[in-house]
Amino acid sequence: MKLSDAQIEQELTDLLSRHCLEDIARYVISANPSQKLSVCLGKVGKPALVERAMLLEIANYDTLKKAELVKVLLTHYQEPKVIMEIVTWSTPDEKRILKELMTGISLYLSKTEIVSVYIDLKFLLSTGLVHVFEVEGEYVLKLQEEIRDKLLALNWKTVERASAQAVEVVKYGAASTSLYGALPIAKLYELYADYHQGEALIPKTKFKKLLSGAMIRPQTYWTDGQYLYADYFDVEELDALVTLYALNDGEDLEGSILLEILRSNKPYYRPDLDTFLKYAEPDYEPENLKLDDLMKFLKKFGTLKPDIWDDLRDEILYTVEFGNLQETLAALESFGIRFKSRGDIDKFIKFYTEVVNHTRIWVNRGYTPVELRKLTTPSATPSATSTTIPMRNGYDGGSVNASDLPTKKVGRNEPCPCGSGKKYKRCCGAN
């Protein structure tokens, strides 16, 4: 039986509600809401206590027993700077809830009501500023007196200034890793200072501290204290690189985008400030007219729905930035796009090469291959790298599949024929 759009929407809403209630259940306390903080912490499940200890960066939190977690968390909540740190990273809506509870009231919410404010509650519950109780079928939100006293003692003008600085620094962290992939924090501060010459700057030590402090909330980047990394990379990859580098295992190090970024001595692309900060927006995609042209061409070979065409566009851009030609062709096949003549292939080659040469990539520190070529060899007239020979050789009548395309022999240290600007061994030759 086919469901209507309204039925599908209702099922998704119900699923989301169940997820919210299941997550809130991790924090629910079966006790009198007026109990002291120590009692409340003792009645919270250990998984929620571990989460709070992790967010508050308590040493060796994963080795502590529940009673030890309660004791160390209780000590942390007595520290004004800990409360200040959590409130600094609270959103305006979260601060509104805190201020309402600071009056001493308890908020009684039904299941429907608590689901509706779940997003604003999640951070407050996970950090332990607010506790949730279940009383006679209703949810009760309350600040324990020990935490309420600390909140009342805060200078809220100072809080707002600190929050504004935190938001600004996070934007720089998100924008820089979106544009460059990874970079030293010292370099980001240099860019920040250049963008704000003649203005009052956030001090360097505070800037660095805010970048690290932002990890209390989900971000699009992470840091090891010295570098920032886009969340495309993970801690395990960095650890593996460090290990392989220490073992001098050069062969296994080849093909690592992260290593190539960290080793690079290329200049950083620097757009104007407004454009730079747009990269902090999750859905921002810089104008790419060459990709627009390619998509118009591909629409001759498929009848996909508009949202599926958007998915294909995202997939092509991803394979151009992080993959290679074979992966792009495989993506086209998976979406049912198949070429039927040599002329089609020749046209695709031209469009694809233009996209590659005009797409900003991390290994070029934000530059497109064409821009970087102009920058490094000003007298040269950039021309698109041709992939015509291997592509044409793949055509043997009928449709062309990715597996049908043999690759012309290219030296591992030669420029990759796809036009990415990377060495062949670190691009299409990586596989």
C-alpha positions as CSV (number, residue, x, y, z in Angstrom):
1,M,0.0,0.0,0.0
2,K,1.4,3.3,-1.1
3,L,1.4,6.0,1.6
4,S,0.4,9.6,0.8
5,D,2.7,12.5,1.4
6,A,0.7,13.4,4.5
7,Q,1.0,9.9,5.9
8,I,4.7,9.8,5.3
9,E,5.1,13.2,7.0
10,Q,3.1,11.9,10.0
11,E,5.2,8.8,10.3
12,L,8.4,10.9,10.2
13,T,6.9,13.2,12.9
14,D,6.0,10.2,15.1
15,L,9.5,8.7,14.6
16,L,11.2,12.0,15.6
17,S,8.9,12.3,18.6
18,R,9.9,8.8,19.7
19,H,13.6,9.5,19.2
20,C,13.3,12.7,21.3
21,L,11.4,11.0,24.1
22,E,13.9,8.1,24.2
23,D,16.8,10.6,24.4
24,I,15.2,12.6,27.1
25,A,14.6,9.4,29.1
26,R,18.3,9.2,29.6
27,Y,18.2,12.3,31.8
28,V,14.9,11.8,33.6
29,I,15.1,11.6,37.4
30,S,12.6,9.9,39.5
31,A,12.8,12.1,42.6
32,N,11.5,15.2,44.2
33,P,12.5,18.2,42.0
34,S,13.5,20.1,45.1
35,Q,16.3,17.6,46.0
36,K,19.9,18.9,46.3
37,L,22.2,18.6,43.3
38,S,24.2,15.8,44.9
39,V,21.0,13.7,45.2
40,C,19.9,14.4,41.6
41,L,23.3,13.5,40.2
42,G,23.2,10.2,42.1
43,K,19.9,9.4,40.5
44,V,21.0,10.2,36.9
45,G,22.0,7.1,34.9
46,K,25.8,6.6,34.4
47,P,25.7,7.1,30.6
48,A,24.4,10.6,31.1
49,L,27.0,11.3,33.8
50,V,29.8,10.0,31.4
51,E,28.4,12.4,28.7
52,R,28.6,15.3,31.0
53,A,32.1,14.5,32.2
54,M,33.2,14.2,28.6
55,L,31.7,17.6,27.6
56,L,33.3,19.2,30.7
57,E,36.7,17.6,29.7
58,I,37.1,15.8,33.0
59,A,40.3,13.7,33.0
60,N,39.9,10.0,32.7
61,Y,36.1,10.2,32.8
62,D,35.7,6.9,31.1
63,T,37.5,5.0,33.9
64,L,35.5,6.5,36.8
65,K,32.8,4.6,38.7
66,K,29.4,6.2,39.0
67,A,30.1,7.4,42.6
68,E,33.4,9.0,41.5
69,L,31.6,10.7,38.5
70,V,29.0,12.2,40.8
71,K,31.7,13.5,43.2
72,V,33.9,15.1,40.5
73,L,30.9,16.6,38.6
74,L,29.6,18.1,41.9
75,T,33.0,19.7,42.3
76,H,32.9,21.1,38.8
77,Y,29.5,22.6,39.1
78,Q,30.7,24.5,42.2
79,E,33.2,26.4,39.9
80,P,31.8,29.7,38.5
81,K,34.1,29.4,35.5
82,V,32.5,26.0,34.5
83,I,29.0,27.5,34.7
84,M,30.2,30.5,32.7
85,E,31.7,28.3,30.1
86,I,28.5,26.3,29.5
87,V,26.4,29.5,29.4
88,T,28.8,31.1,27.0
89,W,28.1,28.3,24.5
90,S,24.3,28.4,25.0
91,T,22.1,29.7,22.2
92,P,19.7,32.6,22.8
93,D,16.8,30.2,23.1
94,E,18.7,28.1,25.7
95,K,19.6,31.3,27.6
96,R,15.9,32.2,27.6
97,I,15.0,28.9,29.2
98,L,17.7,29.4,31.8
99,K,16.5,32.9,32.7
100,E,13.0,31.6,33.1
101,L,14.1,28.9,35.5
102,M,16.4,31.3,37.3
103,T,13.3,33.0,38.7
104,G,12.9,29.8,40.8
105,I,9.9,28.3,39.0
106,S,9.6,24.8,37.7
107,L,8.4,24.2,34.2
108,Y,5.7,21.5,33.7
109,L,5.6,20.1,30.2
110,S,3.5,17.4,28.5
111,K,5.2,14.9,26.2
112,T,4.1,17.0,23.2
113,E,5.5,20.1,24.8
114,I,8.8,18.7,25.8
115,V,9.3,17.3,22.3
116,S,8.6,20.7,20.8
117,V,11.5,22.3,22.9
118,Y,13.8,19.3,22.7
119,I,16.4,21.0,20.5
120,D,16.7,23.9,23.0
121,L,16.8,21.4,25.9
122,K,19.4,18.9,24.6
123,F,22.5,21.0,25.4
124,L,21.2,22.1,28.8
125,L,20.4,18.5,29.8
126,S,23.6,17.0,28.4
127,T,25.8,19.5,30.3
128,G,23.8,19.1,33.5
129,L,22.7,22.7,34.0
130,V,19.1,21.7,33.9
131,H,17.5,18.6,35.3
132,V,14.3,16.9,34.1
133,F,12.0,15.1,36.5
134,E,8.9,12.9,35.8
135,V,6.0,13.8,38.1
136,E,2.5,12.3,37.7
137,G,3.0,11.8,33.9
138,E,4.4,15.2,33.3
139,Y,8.0,16.4,32.7
140,V,9.3,19.0,35.2
141,L,12.3,21.2,34.3
142,K,14.2,22.7,37.3
143,L,17.4,24.4,38.2
144,Q,18.9,22.9,41.4
145,E,19.7,25.7,43.9
146,E,23.4,25.2,43.8
147,I,23.5,25.9,40.0
148,R,20.8,28.6,40.2
149,D,22.9,30.5,42.7
150,K,25.9,30.4,40.3
151,L,23.8,31.6,37.4
152,L,22.4,34.5,39.4
153,A,25.9,35.5,40.3
154,L,27.0,35.8,36.7
155,N,27.4,39.2,35.0
156,W,25.1,38.7,32.1
157,K,26.6,41.5,30.0
158,T,29.9,39.7,30.2
159,V,28.1,36.5,29.2
160,E,26.7,38.1,26.1
161,R,30.0,39.6,25.1
162,A,31.7,36.2,25.6
163,S,29.0,34.5,23.6
164,A,29.3,37.0,20.7
165,Q,33.1,36.3,20.6
166,A,32.5,32.6,20.7
167,V,30.1,32.8,17.7
168,E,32.6,34.8,15.8
169,V,35.5,32.4,16.4
170,V,33.4,29.4,15.5
171,K,32.5,31.1,12.2
172,Y,36.2,31.5,11.4
173,G,36.9,27.8,12.4
174,A,34.0,26.5,10.2
175,A,34.8,28.8,7.3
176,S,38.5,28.0,7.2
177,T,38.1,24.3,7.4
178,S,35.4,24.3,4.8
179,L,37.7,26.3,2.4
180,Y,41.1,24.7,3.3
181,G,40.3,21.3,4.9
182,A,42.9,21.7,7.6
183,L,45.3,24.5,8.8
184,P,47.3,25.6,11.8
185,I,45.4,27.6,14.4
186,A,48.2,30.2,14.2
187,K,47.5,30.6,10.5
188,L,43.8,31.1,11.1
189,Y,44.5,33.8,13.7
190,E,46.8,35.5,11.1
191,L,44.0,35.5,8.6
192,Y,41.6,36.8,11.2
193,A,44.0,39.6,12.2
194,D,44.5,40.5,8.5
195,Y,40.8,40.7,7.9
196,H,40.4,43.0,10.9
197,Q,43.3,45.3,10.6
198,G,42.9,48.5,12.7
199,E,40.1,46.9,14.8
200,A,40.0,45.6,18.3
201,L,41.0,41.9,18.1
202,I,40.1,38.9,20.2
203,P,43.5,38.1,21.9
204,K,45.3,35.2,20.4
205,T,45.2,33.0,23.5
206,K,41.5,33.6,23.9
207,F,40.9,33.0,20.2
208,K,42.6,29.6,20.5
209,K,40.8,28.7,23.7
210,L,37.4,29.5,22.1
211,L,38.2,27.3,19.1
212,S,38.9,24.4,21.6
213,G,36.0,25.3,23.9
214,A,33.6,25.1,21.0
215,M,34.0,21.3,21.1
216,I,31.4,21.3,23.9
217,R,28.9,21.5,21.0
218,P,28.9,19.6,17.7
219,Q,30.9,21.6,15.1
220,T,31.9,21.1,11.5
221,Y,35.5,21.1,12.6
222,W,37.7,19.7,15.4
223,T,41.0,20.5,16.9
224,D,44.0,18.9,18.5
225,G,45.0,22.2,20.0
226,Q,47.4,23.2,17.3
227,Y,45.6,22.5,14.0
228,L,42.0,22.7,12.9
229,Y,40.5,19.8,10.8
230,A,37.3,19.6,8.9
231,D,35.0,16.9,10.2
232,Y,35.6,15.1,6.9
233,F,38.7,13.8,8.7
234,D,38.7,12.0,11.9
235,V,41.0,11.5,14.9
236,E,41.8,7.9,13.8
237,E,43.0,9.1,10.4
238,L,45.3,11.6,12.1
239,D,46.6,9.0,14.5
240,A,47.3,6.6,11.7
241,L,49.2,9.3,9.8
242,V,51.4,10.1,12.8
243,T,52.1,6.3,13.3
244,L,53.0,5.7,9.6
245,Y,55.1,8.9,9.5
246,A,57.0,7.7,12.6
247,L,57.6,4.3,10.9
248,N,58.7,6.1,7.8
249,D,56.1,4.0,5.8
250,G,56.1,6.3,2.8
251,E,54.1,3.9,0.5
252,D,51.1,3.8,2.9
253,L,51.3,7.6,3.3
254,E,50.8,8.2,-0.4
255,G,47.3,9.3,-1.4
256,S,46.4,10.9,1.9
257,I,44.6,14.1,1.3
258,L,45.2,15.2,4.9
259,L,48.9,14.6,4.6
260,E,49.1,16.5,1.4
261,I,47.3,19.5,3.0
262,L,49.5,19.5,6.0
263,R,52.7,19.2,3.9
264,S,51.7,21.8,1.4
265,N,53.6,25.0,0.9
266,K,51.1,26.5,-1.4
267,P,49.6,30.0,-0.6
268,Y,46.2,30.3,0.9
269,Y,43.3,31.6,-1.2
270,R,41.9,34.6,0.5
271,P,38.5,35.9,-0.7
272,D,37.0,39.1,0.8
273,L,35.7,38.7,4.3
274,D,32.0,38.4,3.4
275,T,32.7,35.6,1.0
276,F,35.1,33.9,3.4
277,L,32.5,33.8,6.2
278,K,29.9,32.3,3.8
279,Y,32.0,29.2,3.9
280,A,30.9,28.8,7.5
281,E,27.3,28.2,6.3
282,P,26.6,24.4,6.1
283,D,24.9,24.6,2.7
284,Y,27.1,27.2,1.0
285,E,28.4,26.2,-2.4
286,P,30.6,28.8,-4.2
287,E,29.5,29.7,-7.7
288,N,30.7,27.1,-10.2
289,L,29.5,28.0,-13.6
290,K,31.4,25.1,-15.2
291,L,29.5,22.6,-13.0
292,D,26.3,24.3,-14.1
293,D,27.3,23.7,-17.7
294,L,28.1,20.1,-17.0
295,M,24.8,19.5,-15.3
296,K,22.9,21.1,-18.3
297,F,24.7,18.7,-20.6
298,L,24.1,15.6,-18.5
299,K,20.3,16.3,-18.4
300,K,20.2,15.2,-22.0
301,F,21.0,11.7,-20.9
302,G,18.5,11.2,-18.0
303,T,15.0,12.0,-16.7
304,L,15.7,12.3,-13.0
305,K,13.5,14.2,-10.5
306,P,14.8,17.7,-9.6
307,D,16.0,16.6,-6.1
308,I,17.8,13.6,-7.7
309,W,19.6,15.9,-10.1
310,D,20.7,17.9,-7.0
311,D,22.0,14.7,-5.4
312,L,23.9,13.9,-8.6
313,R,25.4,17.4,-8.7
314,D,26.6,16.9,-5.0
315,E,28.0,13.5,-5.9
316,I,29.9,14.9,-8.9
317,L,31.3,17.8,-6.9
318,Y,32.4,15.4,-4.2
319,T,34.2,13.1,-6.6
320,V,35.9,16.1,-8.2
321,E,37.1,17.4,-4.9
322,F,38.1,14.1,-3.2
323,G,38.0,11.4,-5.8
324,N,38.9,10.9,-9.4
325,L,37.5,10.4,-12.9
326,Q,36.7,6.7,-12.4
327,E,34.6,7.6,-9.3
328,T,32.8,10.4,-11.2
329,L,31.9,7.9,-14.0
330,A,30.8,5.4,-11.4
331,A,28.5,8.0,-9.9
332,L,27.0,8.8,-13.3
333,E,26.3,5.1,-13.9
334,S,24.7,4.7,-10.5
335,F,22.3,7.5,-11.4
336,G,21.5,5.9,-14.8
337,I,23.5,8.4,-16.9
338,R,25.0,6.6,-19.9
339,F,26.7,8.0,-23.0
340,K,25.8,6.6,-26.4
341,S,28.3,8.1,-28.9
342,R,31.8,9.2,-29.3
343,G,30.6,12.7,-29.7
344,D,28.8,12.6,-26.3
345,I,32.0,11.4,-24.7
346,D,34.1,14.2,-26.3
347,K,31.7,16.7,-25.0
348,F,31.6,15.2,-21.5
349,I,35.4,15.3,-21.4
350,K,35.5,19.0,-22.2
351,F,32.8,19.8,-19.6
352,Y,34.4,17.6,-16.9
353,T,37.9,19.0,-17.4
354,E,36.5,22.5,-17.1
355,V,34.8,21.6,-13.8
356,V,38.0,20.1,-12.4
357,N,40.1,23.1,-13.4
358,H,37.6,25.6,-11.9
359,T,36.7,23.8,-8.6
360,R,38.3,25.0,-5.3
361,I,40.0,22.1,-3.6
362,W,41.7,21.6,-0.3
363,V,45.0,20.4,-1.6
364,N,45.3,23.7,-3.4
365,R,44.5,25.6,-0.2
366,G,41.2,26.9,-1.6
367,Y,42.5,27.8,-5.1
368,T,41.2,26.3,-8.3
369,P,43.9,24.6,-10.4
370,V,43.5,27.4,-13.0
371,E,44.0,30.1,-10.4
372,L,47.0,28.3,-8.8
373,R,48.6,27.8,-12.2
374,K,48.2,31.6,-12.9
375,L,49.6,32.4,-9.5
376,T,52.7,30.1,-9.8
377,T,53.4,30.7,-13.4
378,P,52.1,34.2,-14.2
379,S,53.5,34.2,-17.8
380,A,51.8,31.0,-18.7
381,T,48.4,30.8,-20.2
382,P,46.5,28.1,-18.3
383,S,44.9,25.5,-20.5
384,A,42.7,22.6,-19.4
385,T,44.4,19.3,-19.0
386,S,43.1,16.8,-21.5
387,T,41.7,13.5,-20.6
388,T,40.5,12.9,-24.2
389,I,42.7,9.9,-25.1
390,P,41.8,7.5,-22.3
391,M,38.2,8.5,-22.4
392,R,37.9,8.0,-26.2
393,N,39.7,4.7,-26.0
394,G,37.0,3.5,-23.6
395,Y,34.4,3.9,-26.3
396,D,33.8,0.8,-28.4
397,G,30.3,1.3,-29.6
398,G,27.1,1.4,-27.6
399,S,27.1,2.7,-24.0
400,V,30.2,3.5,-22.0
401,N,30.7,2.2,-18.5
402,A,33.4,3.3,-16.0
403,S,34.9,-0.2,-16.1
404,D,35.3,0.1,-19.9
405,L,37.7,2.9,-19.6
406,P,41.4,1.9,-19.7
407,T,43.9,4.4,-18.4
408,K,46.8,5.7,-20.4
409,K,50.1,4.9,-18.6
410,V,51.1,7.9,-16.5
411,G,54.2,8.2,-14.3
412,R,53.4,8.3,-10.6
413,N,55.0,11.6,-10.1
414,E,53.5,13.2,-13.3
415,P,50.6,15.6,-13.1
416,C,47.3,13.7,-13.0
417,P,45.6,13.6,-16.4
418,C,42.3,14.6,-14.8
419,G,43.5,18.1,-14.4
420,S,43.2,18.3,-10.6
421,G,46.7,19.8,-10.2
422,K,47.8,16.9,-8.0
423,K,50.4,14.2,-8.8
424,Y,49.0,11.1,-10.4
425,K,50.0,8.9,-7.5
426,R,47.9,11.1,-5.1
427,C,44.9,11.4,-7.4
428,C,43.6,8.9,-9.9
429,G,46.6,6.6,-9.4
430,A,45.9,6.3,-5.7
431,N,43.6,3.4,-6.3
